[in-house]
Amino acid sequence: MSLPPMDDDRDFEHSSLSGSFSRGGETVDVEIYRYAGTQDPWQLVVVDLSSGRPTAWAQTFATDQEAYAAFTAMVEADGMAPFTGVAPPLRH
């Protein structure tokens, strides 16, 4: 996924749900934002703090809660590997 285009002349409103998220020793920065002063849909980008690599959702969300739920659903289904590139250890 690629980052959505950003307009440098506009301010962004960040959701209170944005911030660091850690699991299994891996930490990412969850950014949920939209243009300030609008009712535009929310956008979701997750940044791996160790590499700086962003993962952006192509879809937008009606609410910041829906964006955060999409992020947590992916973590529950696939762990942190989609964001960090680190595969979890195999368990036997």
ROFIRO-549006 format. One record per residue (C-alpha): chain; x, y, z. Coordinates in nm, 3 decimals, decimal comma, always signed. Example, Ala and Ser with C-alpha at 12.3 -4.5 7.8 and 13.67 -1.06 7.14 Angstrom:
% ROFIRO-549006
[pt 'A'; [+1,230; -0,450; +0,780]]
[pt 'A'; [+1,367; -0,106; +0,714]]
% end
This chain:
% ROFIRO-549006
[pt 'A'; [+0,000; +0,000; +0,000]]
[pt 'A'; [+0,121; +0,352; -0,066]]
[pt 'A'; [+0,070; +0,671; +0,126]]
[pt 'A'; [-0,219; +0,889; +0,012]]
[pt 'A'; [-0,119; +1,218; -0,149]]
[pt 'A'; [-0,077; +1,498; +0,100]]
[pt 'A'; [-0,140; +1,866; +0,037]]
[pt 'A'; [+0,130; +2,063; +0,223]]
[pt 'A'; [-0,091; +2,372; +0,243]]
[pt 'A'; [-0,363; +2,207; +0,455]]
[pt 'A'; [-0,366; +2,113; +0,821]]
[pt 'A'; [-0,460; +1,769; +0,944]]
[pt 'A'; [-0,676; +1,664; +1,234]]
[pt 'A'; [-0,540; +1,356; +1,411]]
[pt 'A'; [-0,772; +1,119; +1,592]]
[pt 'A'; [-0,726; +1,064; +1,964]]
[pt 'A'; [-0,694; +0,695; +1,865]]
[pt 'A'; [-0,363; +0,770; +1,693]]
[pt 'A'; [-0,044; +0,676; +1,875]]
[pt 'A'; [+0,199; +0,398; +1,949]]
[pt 'A'; [+0,080; +0,038; +1,955]]
[pt 'A'; [+0,296; -0,251; +2,078]]
[pt 'A'; [+0,255; -0,624; +2,063]]
[pt 'A'; [+0,506; -0,907; +2,086]]
[pt 'A'; [+0,801; -0,673; +2,123]]
[pt 'A'; [+0,716; -0,480; +1,804]]
[pt 'A'; [+0,593; -0,120; +1,809]]
[pt 'A'; [+0,421; +0,078; +1,536]]
[pt 'A'; [+0,278; +0,427; +1,515]]
[pt 'A'; [-0,091; +0,431; +1,420]]
[pt 'A'; [-0,190; +0,751; +1,241]]
[pt 'A'; [-0,560; +0,818; +1,183]]
[pt 'A'; [-0,621; +1,159; +1,028]]
[pt 'A'; [-0,826; +1,377; +0,795]]
[pt 'A'; [-0,812; +1,736; +0,676]]
[pt 'A'; [-0,878; +1,972; +0,969]]
[pt 'A'; [-1,217; +2,141; +0,985]]
[pt 'A'; [-1,383; +1,897; +0,744]]
[pt 'A'; [-1,606; +1,596; +0,761]]
[pt 'A'; [-1,378; +1,415; +0,513]]
[pt 'A'; [-1,331; +1,042; +0,565]]
[pt 'A'; [-1,053; +0,929; +0,796]]
[pt 'A'; [-0,731; +0,785; +0,655]]
[pt 'A'; [-0,518; +0,520; +0,822]]
[pt 'A'; [-0,139; +0,482; +0,805]]
[pt 'A'; [+0,069; +0,252; +1,025]]
[pt 'A'; [+0,444; +0,327; +1,051]]
[pt 'A'; [+0,695; +0,067; +1,168]]
[pt 'A'; [+0,905; +0,259; +1,423]]
[pt 'A'; [+1,216; +0,047; +1,368]]
[pt 'A'; [+1,235; +0,097; +0,990]]
[pt 'A'; [+1,012; +0,398; +0,927]]
[pt 'A'; [+0,824; +0,196; +0,666]]
[pt 'A'; [+0,461; +0,312; +0,627]]
[pt 'A'; [+0,164; +0,091; +0,549]]
[pt 'A'; [-0,137; +0,290; +0,428]]
[pt 'A'; [-0,489; +0,167; +0,374]]
[pt 'A'; [-0,628; +0,241; +0,027]]
[pt 'A'; [-0,977; +0,271; +0,170]]
[pt 'A'; [-1,099; +0,556; +0,388]]
[pt 'A'; [-1,326; +0,532; +0,691]]
[pt 'A'; [-1,641; +0,715; +0,798]]
[pt 'A'; [-1,520; +0,731; +1,159]]
[pt 'A'; [-1,187; +0,715; +1,335]]
[pt 'A'; [-1,322; +0,419; +1,534]]
[pt 'A'; [-1,378; +0,225; +1,209]]
[pt 'A'; [-1,019; +0,299; +1,105]]
[pt 'A'; [-0,882; +0,179; +1,438]]
[pt 'A'; [-1,102; -0,131; +1,423]]
[pt 'A'; [-0,959; -0,214; +1,077]]
[pt 'A'; [-0,607; -0,186; +1,219]]
[pt 'A'; [-0,679; -0,401; +1,526]]
[pt 'A'; [-0,862; -0,661; +1,314]]
[pt 'A'; [-0,552; -0,699; +1,098]]
[pt 'A'; [-0,331; -0,732; +1,408]]
[pt 'A'; [-0,563; -0,999; +1,550]]
[pt 'A'; [-0,567; -1,190; +1,220]]
[pt 'A'; [-0,204; -1,153; +1,110]]
[pt 'A'; [-0,005; -1,015; +1,402]]
[pt 'A'; [+0,241; -0,730; +1,355]]
[pt 'A'; [+0,423; -0,886; +1,055]]
[pt 'A'; [+0,223; -0,695; +0,790]]
[pt 'A'; [+0,358; -0,371; +0,938]]
[pt 'A'; [+0,703; -0,467; +1,061]]
[pt 'A'; [+0,803; -0,731; +0,808]]
[pt 'A'; [+0,910; -0,952; +1,099]]
[pt 'A'; [+0,760; -1,299; +1,090]]
[pt 'A'; [+0,657; -1,438; +1,427]]
[pt 'A'; [+0,865; -1,729; +1,557]]
[pt 'A'; [+0,737; -2,075; +1,472]]
[pt 'A'; [+0,584; -2,265; +1,759]]
[pt 'A'; [+0,590; -2,642; +1,775]]
% end
